[in-house]
Amino acid sequence: MHWVVQNNLFNERGFHTLMQVLEHGGIPHTLVKVIPFGGGVEPVVDVAGPVIVMGSLSLTRYAKERGWTPGAFLNENFDFRVWREHLGEHLLNADARVCRFADVPRTDGPFFIRPCLDDKSFSGMVTTWEEFSAWRDSVLGLDEDTTVSADTWVAVSAPRHIQREYRMVVVDGRVITGTRYKLGDRVMSSAEVEPEVESFAQAMAGRWGPDRAYALDVFMHDGGLYVGEINNLNSAGFYAYDVGKMVAAIEAMRW
């Protein structure tokens, strides 16, 4: 497997660990700069055989355009609407209302909103009607293309009280490694993951997965465990998960 890694993306220890794992393991890799606005990468990568990318969403899209295998684990399953079909009540915001950005109904009190797609059009957030309506008016008043538009599909739900957040790496239906990355509102990366969280993540991976490899975020809400969201592995942050185990699992995949 040839790894193509974006050189300026991850300002975290996981990026440096990834480079060490690749170098010490003698795994072929190339550091690239992603050129904005669909300009490709520098240097140009032209290798035979399997290629995987780690970087921004722009790099994952470039991998798809090049037709690399596996390239990037990203497809139409990375969509809140699809998750809800398969995970049901195990999804944190299973009761969310799905609609177009332009059609979000007036809501009293704070509410949570996120894009349905894993396209980084905006980050999920808790907001109020006053704040949201001002934002929506500004978006709808723009003539140029933006990441958010009237037709962006969103999920809207009541806010949840999240005690803990975890990122679990799943490869071919098996939980490989994980990290606790948030306690309440504090980002606190730790390799400590309780057995019950691992068991829940494995149960969800056994129930359904969007692709052969992905990042499964597990949230603790009111003492219960739920799937918070599912991210494409290629552009998800490492936090404190075991990068070496992730690389070994990807390297062991057969194409």
Buried (B, 14 or more C-beta within 10 A) or exposed (E): BBBBBBBEBBEEEBBEBBBEBBEEEEBEBBBBBBEEEEEBBEEEBEEEEBBBBBBBBBBBBBBBEBEBEBBBBBEEBBBBEBBBEBBEEBBBBBEBBBBEBEEBEEBEEEBBBBBBBBBEBBEBEEBEBEEBEEBBEEBEEEEEEEEBBEEBBBBBBEEBEBBBBBBBBBBBEEBBBBBBBBBEEEEEBEEEBBEEBBEBBBEBBEEBBBBBBBBBBBBBBEEEBBBBBBBBBBBBBBBBBBBBBBBBBBBEBEE
